[in-house]
Amino acid sequence: LSAGVCCCCAALRPRYKRLVDNIFPEDPKDGLVKADMEKLTFYAVSAPEKLDRIGAYLAERLSRDVVRHRYGYVLIAMEALDQLLMACHSQSIKPFVESFLHMVAKLLESGEPKLQVLGTNSFVKFANIEEDTPSYHRRYDFFVSRFSAMCHSCDHDPEIQNEIRIAGIRGIQGVVRKTVNDELRATIWEPQHMDKIVPSLLFNMHKIEDVDSRIGPPSSPTGGEKEENPALLAENCFRELLGRATYGNMNNAVRPVFAHLDHHRLWDPNEFAVSCFKIIMYSIQAQYSHHVIQEILGHLDVRKRDSPRVRAGIIQVLLEAVAIAAKGSIGPTVLEVFNTLLKHLRISVDFELGDRRSSAGSATFSTSSKESDERIVQNAIIQTIGFFGSNLPDYQRSEIMMFIMGKVPVFGTSQSLDTSHLGDLGTRRIQIMLLRSLLMVTSGYKATTITNALPPPFLDPLLSPSLMEDSELRQLVLEILHNLIDRHDNRAKLRGIRIIPDVSDLKIKRDKISRQDVSFMKKHGQQLYRHIYLGCKEEDNVQKNFELLFTSLALITIELANEEVVIDLIRLAIALQDLAIINEDNLPMFNRCGVMALVAAYLNFLSQMIAVPAFCQHVSKVIETRSLEASYFLPETIFKDKCNLPKSLEKHEKNLFFLTNKIAESLGGSGYSVERLSVPYVPQVTDEDRLSRRKSIVDTVSIQVDILPGNNTEDKVDNTEEITFEALKKAIDNNGLEEQEKEKRRLVIEKFQKAPFEEIAAQCETKANLLHDRLAQILELTIRPPPSPSGTMTITAGHAHYQSVPVYEMKFPDLCVY
């Protein structure tokens, strides 16, 4: 009777329950009953409204089996769920999905690794199904948290640990694929989810041994490697996540990377950080690159008080990101990048000098290591600025050049960095760092005209005497000029100062001088000549300075020289020769011989460039004579380590020097206008020369005026001239004086007729400034306040005395008396 009752009850059960019960065998080892599974699938497809009940009943059986640890039946139930999920695509699948996700959650919550892997595999299959309509109420918060926890599995068994981590990564990948394409349901990009997903992926990526294997565009490992290696799987998931990021959620995906690197102290060493950001830059869409750069700059500001090596690591990451983004879309962050980097450059110099001041008198190892670390930061900043600037288009690069030049602390600039608290040493360090940055930015810059490369707001501070205080500063300025003037890549051929036997072997590239370049030399040529002239007068010049000065003269000749400029360059060379011979500045003998060698090397180059035979013959003859009698006047000898220097240059014969009259004769026969060669070159004088602490071009003359009353007549010197017969004879016979006056007038007229306007203006300005300075000194010494009836105070032997003046003895102007 009881059996009949059971059969009767079983027959009364709903059909979907009987079909579900039939798929489970008596022995779970036999696996899913395929025939009955096909019946269940056919029933579910034929009656989709029953799917939710089928799912609920399967979930009920699976929960019961999980609690009773009957894992064989659990596997069968999940297999059945998977098959039903893959076979049924209809609107009614949504309630079934809820039961399915509930079962997956049950498996993931269990502590059995096999069930966690089973639930993950089922979820991945579900994630690959494309639903016809999105389900906006469905959330995956639990799955994000659980899969992220599985990524950090620390099981004692390495194989199980690896298996769980792989399952967690694949689960995150499934969540991303399921949610990321749905624009109306972008919950996956919320910070609370990204703060779990991204660190979980980075944690597994960091476990890879060969960091360099991830650098570059996405790799294509085999399926087996991808499934077995958590690091490769996490990297591919990370690339996929970033590749799907859009404008609005890019920052949420990148910021957790900084938090992970900070928490695990991965900025020093920064190999993993560099590889992470290379992956980011290669994975995201090109138009979003500037977002990543902005985030790096912001993080650099946040960590500006950290150790130098941490800051250097962040800057190196920025360099790698910029290297990838520079060719694409940079966005509006160009000036922001340079402004931030220059700010941190100043901060680094400030830290370096602060450490040096705090350790004054106690040279400790820790302090020296800190200074060297700050140098690493500074070099990283300069390298980043240079690389970023050199990859910008020309119109942006010119703006960056102006921007950096405006930050260099020179005389007369108002937009420079605040270096008042750094002192002279700090200002010099800032100048060197900024000029090195500018040198890298100008590298490879090719302007159509020299005016575009050297506009006055850029050229004036660059050639400022403030940047001539140091040998290294002058070298950087000259190298920057070389980058901007050399438009045909001739500089490498001119490297090193030497007597070139045949200039044609160098295969110099040059074009016809344009009208704009001619106009530039008329306006600013004197500035270039002046800078070269003053650069030769510096006592701390070394061989590299002379080499760069020679290259500067040669590049001006190649790129900017017409006939008028050639004459000016020859006058400059002769002036440099006179500078070394007369030696009014008391230069060391090495510098004097170096200047003579510079003049010889340049005139040899110039004579072959303009190809005037008589000029070439004169230059060659002087060089040949020097090689026999005074080899220290040639660059091949003077710049050797051991060179015997002469004691003086005044006793040398004229045949060792380049003579103006010989040069004028040789060039006059070839059609050159040589009248100006007779006018000596005089450099311009600027306001900075008079206000600078450096030795001015104009030699000031001290004026002493005796304004004391006649009480100290015994101290005066009798300067009256003795009247003799010879003096009277000279006064009567004034023919010689008249001839001298005529010669002076002739020279003045010739000078004003033939000399360029810039030089006449420079000489007149020099005389006017000298006269103004003398007059100011005289007035300062002579002007005294008018006498007062109340008396004037005089100090005698340390005591003050007042001496009154009667009113009737005071002298008043005529207009005041009536």
DRENZA-754957 format. One line per 8 residues: their letters; for each residue x, y, z of C-alpha. Coordinates in steps of 0.5 Angstrom, whole numbers, plus 500, padded with zeros to 3 digits. Layout:
<sites>
a	X Y Z; ...
</sites>
This chain:
<sites>
lsagvccc	500 500 500; 506 505 502; 509 504 495; 503 505 491; 502 512 495; 509 514 493; 508 512 486; 501 516 486
caalrpry	505 522 490; 510 522 485; 505 522 479; 502 528 482; 509 532 482; 510 538 477; 513 535 470; 519 540 471
krlvdnif	521 537 478; 520 530 475; 524 532 469; 530 535 474; 530 529 478; 531 524 473; 537 528 470; 541 526 477
pedpkdgl	543 518 477; 543 514 483; 551 514 483; 554 521 482; 560 518 479; 555 516 473; 555 523 471; 549 527 468
vkadmekl	544 523 465; 544 525 458; 537 522 455; 534 526 461; 538 532 460; 535 533 453; 528 532 455; 529 537 460
tfyavsap	532 542 455; 527 541 450; 521 542 455; 525 548 457; 525 551 450; 518 549 449; 515 552 455; 520 558 457
ekldriga	515 560 462; 517 554 466; 525 556 466; 524 560 473; 521 554 476; 526 550 473; 532 554 476; 529 555 483
ylaerlsr	528 547 484; 535 546 481; 538 551 486; 534 548 492; 537 541 490; 544 544 489; 544 548 496; 542 542 499
dvvrhryg	547 538 496; 552 543 498; 550 543 505; 551 535 505; 557 535 502; 555 531 496; 559 535 491; 558 530 486
yvliamea	551 532 485; 553 539 486; 557 538 479; 551 535 476; 547 541 478; 551 546 475; 552 542 469; 545 542 468
ldqllmac	544 549 469; 550 551 464; 547 547 459; 540 550 460; 543 557 460; 546 556 453; 540 553 450; 535 558 452
hsqsikpf	535 565 449; 529 569 451; 526 574 455; 524 569 460; 531 567 462; 532 573 466; 528 570 472; 532 564 471
vesflhmv	539 568 471; 537 570 478; 537 563 480; 543 561 477; 547 567 480; 544 565 487; 547 558 485; 554 561 483
akllesge	554 565 489; 553 559 494; 559 556 491; 564 562 491; 562 562 499; 564 555 500; 571 554 503; 572 548 498
pklqvlgt	577 550 492; 573 546 487; 567 549 488; 570 556 488; 573 554 481; 566 550 479; 562 557 480; 567 561 477
nsfvkfan	567 557 470; 560 557 470; 560 565 471; 565 565 465; 560 561 461; 554 566 463; 559 572 462; 560 570 454
ieedtpsy	552 570 453; 550 576 450; 543 578 452; 538 581 448; 536 587 453; 540 589 459; 538 588 466; 539 594 470
hrrydffv	537 592 476; 542 586 476; 548 588 480; 555 584 481; 558 587 487; 558 581 491; 562 578 485; 567 583 484
srfsamch	569 583 492; 569 575 492; 573 574 485; 578 580 488; 579 576 494; 580 570 490; 586 573 487; 589 574 493
scdhdpei	589 567 495; 594 565 500; 593 557 500; 598 553 503; 598 548 497; 602 552 491; 598 549 486; 591 550 489
qneiriag	593 557 491; 595 558 483; 588 555 481; 584 559 486; 588 566 483; 587 564 476; 579 563 478; 579 570 481
irgiqgvv	582 573 475; 578 569 470; 572 571 474; 574 579 474; 574 578 467; 567 575 466; 565 581 470; 568 586 466
rktvndel	566 583 459; 559 583 462; 558 590 465; 563 594 461; 559 594 454; 553 597 457; 553 604 457; 547 605 462
ratiwepq	549 601 467; 556 603 468; 557 601 476; 563 597 474; 567 603 473; 565 606 480; 571 607 485; 569 602 490
hmdkivps	569 597 485; 576 599 481; 579 600 488; 578 592 488; 579 590 481; 585 594 479; 590 592 485; 588 585 485
llfnmhki	590 584 478; 596 588 479; 598 584 485; 598 578 480; 602 581 475; 607 583 480; 608 576 481; 611 575 474
edvdsrig	619 574 474; 621 577 467; 618 584 468; 621 586 461; 616 581 457; 610 585 458; 613 592 456; 610 594 449
ppssptgg	604 593 445; 600 587 448; 603 580 447; 599 574 444; 601 568 449; 598 561 447; 592 559 450; 595 554 455
ekeenpal	600 559 458; 594 564 459; 590 559 463; 596 557 467; 600 563 469; 596 568 473; 601 574 471; 599 573 464
laencfre	592 572 465; 592 578 470; 595 582 465; 591 581 459; 585 582 463; 588 589 465; 589 591 458; 582 589 456
llgratyg	579 593 462; 583 599 460; 582 598 453; 574 599 454; 575 605 459; 572 611 456; 573 619 457; 569 619 464
nmnnavrp	571 613 467; 579 613 465; 581 616 472; 577 611 476; 581 606 473; 588 609 473; 588 612 480; 588 605 484
vfahldhh	594 604 480; 598 609 484; 595 607 491; 598 600 489; 605 602 488; 605 607 494; 602 601 499; 607 596 496
rlwdpnef	613 601 495; 614 600 488; 617 607 486; 624 605 488; 626 601 484; 621 602 479; 621 597 474; 614 594 475
avscfkii	611 601 476; 614 603 469; 612 596 466; 605 598 469; 604 605 465; 607 602 459; 601 597 459; 596 603 461
mysiqaqy	599 607 455; 599 602 450; 592 599 452; 588 606 452; 585 610 447; 590 615 444; 586 621 445; 586 619 453
shhviqei	593 619 454; 593 626 457; 589 624 462; 594 619 465; 599 624 464; 595 629 468; 594 623 474; 602 622 474
lghldvrk	603 630 475; 598 630 480; 601 624 484; 608 627 483; 605 634 487; 602 629 492; 609 626 493; 613 632 493
rdsprvra	616 631 500; 618 624 499; 625 621 498; 629 623 492; 629 616 489; 621 616 490; 620 622 486; 625 620 481
giiqvlle	621 613 480; 615 617 479; 618 622 474; 621 616 470; 614 613 469; 612 620 467; 618 620 462; 616 613 459
avaiaakg	608 615 459; 610 621 455; 615 617 450; 609 613 448; 604 619 448; 608 625 445; 607 622 438; 599 622 439
sigptvle	594 627 442; 597 630 448; 591 635 449; 592 641 453; 597 639 458; 603 641 454; 604 647 459; 602 644 465
vfntllkh	607 638 464; 613 643 463; 610 648 469; 610 642 474; 616 639 472; 620 646 472; 617 647 479; 619 640 482
lrisvdfe	626 642 479; 626 648 483; 624 644 489; 629 639 488; 635 644 488; 632 647 494; 632 641 497; 639 639 495
lgdrrssa	642 646 497; 638 645 504; 642 639 505; 648 642 504; 647 648 508; 645 644 514; 651 639 514; 656 645 513
gsatfsts	662 643 516; 660 636 517; 661 632 511; 657 626 512; 656 620 507; 648 621 508; 648 628 506; 653 626 500
skesderi	648 621 498; 642 625 499; 645 630 494; 647 625 489; 640 622 489; 637 630 488; 642 630 482; 638 623 480
vqnaiiqt	631 627 480; 634 633 477; 637 629 471; 630 625 470; 626 632 470; 631 634 465; 631 628 461; 623 628 461
igffgsnl	623 635 459; 627 634 453; 624 628 451; 617 631 451; 619 638 448; 623 634 442; 617 630 440; 612 636 440
pdyqrsei	610 640 433; 615 646 431; 609 651 433; 608 648 440; 616 647 441; 617 654 440; 612 656 445; 615 651 450
mmfimgkv	622 654 449; 620 661 450; 616 658 456; 623 655 459; 627 661 457; 622 666 461; 623 661 467; 631 662 467
pvfgtsqs	633 667 472; 637 673 468; 637 680 469; 631 684 467; 626 678 467; 620 678 471; 617 672 470; 623 667 472
ldtshlgd	622 662 478; 623 665 485; 630 664 487; 631 670 492; 632 665 497; 637 660 494; 643 665 493; 648 665 488
lgtrriqi	649 658 488; 642 656 488; 641 661 482; 647 658 478; 644 651 479; 637 653 477; 640 656 471; 644 650 469
mllrsllm	638 646 470; 634 650 465; 639 651 460; 640 643 460; 632 642 459; 632 648 454; 638 644 450; 634 638 450
vtsgykat	628 641 447; 632 645 442; 635 639 439; 633 637 432; 629 644 432; 629 646 424; 626 653 423; 624 656 416
titnalpp	627 662 418; 632 664 423; 627 669 426; 622 664 428; 628 660 432; 631 666 435; 625 671 436; 628 677 440
pfldplls	624 675 447; 628 669 447; 635 671 444; 636 677 449; 635 673 455; 639 668 452; 645 672 451; 645 676 457
pslmedse	651 677 461; 648 674 467; 649 667 463; 656 668 462; 658 668 470; 660 661 469; 664 656 464; 659 651 464
lrqlvlei	653 656 463; 657 659 457; 657 652 454; 650 651 454; 648 657 451; 653 656 445; 650 649 444; 643 652 444
lhnlidrh	645 657 439; 648 651 435; 641 647 435; 637 653 433; 642 656 428; 644 649 425; 639 648 420; 642 643 415
dnraklrg	646 638 420; 653 641 419; 655 641 426; 657 634 427; 662 636 421; 665 642 425; 666 638 431; 673 640 435
iriipdvs	677 646 433; 682 645 428; 686 647 422; 681 644 416; 686 642 410; 680 642 405; 673 645 407; 670 642 401
dlkikrdk	672 635 404; 666 636 409; 661 637 404; 658 642 408; 650 643 406; 648 650 405; 642 654 402; 642 661 399
isrqdvsf	641 666 405; 634 669 405; 631 676 406; 629 674 413; 636 672 415; 639 678 412; 634 682 416; 635 678 422
mkkhgqql	643 679 422; 642 687 421; 638 687 427; 641 682 432; 648 680 428; 651 685 433; 648 681 439; 651 675 437
yrhiylgc	658 678 435; 658 681 442; 657 675 445; 662 671 442; 667 677 443; 666 677 451; 666 669 451; 673 669 449
keednvqk	675 674 454; 673 670 460; 679 667 464; 675 660 466; 675 658 459; 677 651 457; 678 647 451; 671 646 450
nfellfts	669 653 450; 674 655 445; 671 649 441; 664 651 441; 666 658 440; 669 656 433; 663 652 431; 659 658 433
lalitiel	663 662 428; 663 657 423; 655 656 423; 654 663 423; 658 663 416; 654 657 413; 647 659 415; 647 667 416
aneevvid	653 670 412; 652 675 406; 658 679 404; 656 684 409; 656 679 415; 663 676 412; 666 683 413; 663 684 420
lirlaial	666 677 422; 673 678 419; 673 685 423; 671 681 429; 676 676 428; 681 681 428; 679 684 434; 679 678 438
qdlaiine	687 677 435; 688 684 438; 685 682 444; 690 677 445; 696 681 443; 694 687 447; 691 684 453; 688 689 457
dnlpmfnr	684 684 461; 690 681 464; 688 674 461; 692 668 462; 697 666 457; 693 659 455; 687 664 454; 691 668 450
cgvmalva	694 663 445; 687 659 445; 684 666 442; 690 666 437; 688 659 435; 681 660 435; 682 666 430; 687 662 426
aylnflsq	682 656 425; 676 660 424; 680 665 418; 682 658 415; 675 656 415; 672 662 412; 677 663 407; 676 657 404
miavpafc	668 658 404; 668 665 401; 674 662 396; 678 668 395; 685 666 393; 689 672 395; 685 671 402; 686 664 402
qhvskvie	694 665 401; 695 670 406; 691 666 411; 695 659 409; 702 663 409; 701 666 417; 699 659 419; 705 656 416
trsleasy	709 661 419; 706 659 426; 707 652 425; 714 653 424; 716 659 429; 710 659 434; 706 653 434; 702 655 440
flpetifk	698 659 436; 695 653 433; 689 649 436; 693 642 434; 698 645 439; 695 649 444; 690 644 446; 695 639 448
dkcnlpks	696 636 455; 703 639 455; 704 645 451; 710 650 452; 707 657 453; 711 663 451; 712 668 456; 710 674 452
lekheknl	706 676 445; 709 683 444; 716 681 441; 713 676 436; 714 678 428; 708 681 424; 708 675 420; 705 671 425
ffltnkia	699 675 425; 693 676 420; 694 683 418; 688 688 416; 691 691 410; 693 685 407; 686 682 408; 683 688 405
eslggsgy	687 688 399; 686 681 398; 678 682 399; 678 688 395; 680 685 388; 674 680 389; 669 686 389; 668 686 397
sverlsvp	666 693 400; 673 693 405; 672 700 407; 669 698 414; 675 693 415; 679 699 417; 674 701 423; 676 697 429
yvpqvtde	670 692 432; 667 695 438; 662 691 442; 655 694 444; 654 696 451; 648 694 455; 644 696 461; 646 690 464
drlsrrks	653 691 463; 653 697 467; 649 694 473; 652 687 473; 657 685 478; 661 683 473; 667 687 470; 664 692 465
ivdtvsiq	666 693 458; 667 700 459; 673 702 464; 670 706 469; 675 712 471; 675 714 478; 675 722 479; 677 726 485
vdilpgnn	675 733 485; 678 737 491; 672 742 494; 675 743 501; 676 750 503; 683 754 502; 685 752 509; 689 746 506
tedkvdnt	693 749 501; 700 746 503; 697 739 501; 695 742 494; 700 740 488; 702 746 484; 700 744 477; 702 750 473
eeitfeal	706 749 467; 713 752 467; 714 757 461; 720 756 457; 723 758 450; 721 751 447; 714 752 450; 713 758 447
kkaidnng	716 756 440; 711 750 440; 705 755 441; 708 759 435; 709 754 431; 702 750 430; 703 747 423; 704 740 426
leeqekek	698 741 431; 693 743 425; 695 737 421; 694 732 427; 687 735 428; 686 734 420; 687 727 421; 683 726 426
rrlviekf	677 730 423; 678 725 417; 678 719 421; 672 721 424; 668 723 418; 671 716 415; 668 712 421; 661 715 420
qkapfeei	661 714 413; 663 707 413; 662 704 419; 655 700 421; 650 704 424; 650 699 430; 657 700 432; 656 708 431
aaqcetka	650 708 436; 654 703 441; 660 708 441; 656 714 442; 652 710 447; 659 708 451; 661 715 451; 655 718 453
nllhdrla	654 713 459; 661 714 461; 660 722 461; 654 721 465; 657 717 470; 663 722 471; 658 728 471; 654 724 476
qileltir	660 723 481; 662 730 480; 655 733 482; 655 728 488; 661 731 490; 660 738 489; 653 739 491; 652 741 498
pppspsgt	646 744 501; 645 752 501; 647 755 508; 642 756 513; 641 762 518; 640 756 523; 647 754 522; 650 748 519
mtitagha	653 742 523; 660 740 523; 664 735 527; 671 736 529; 675 731 534; 668 727 535; 664 733 537; 659 736 534
hyqsvpvy	659 744 533; 654 749 529; 656 755 525; 651 760 524; 651 764 518; 649 772 518; 643 773 514; 647 779 511
emkfpdlc	652 775 509; 648 770 505; 647 771 497; 641 771 494; 639 771 487; 637 777 484; 630 775 483; 629 775 490
vy	632 782 492; 628 788 491
</sites>
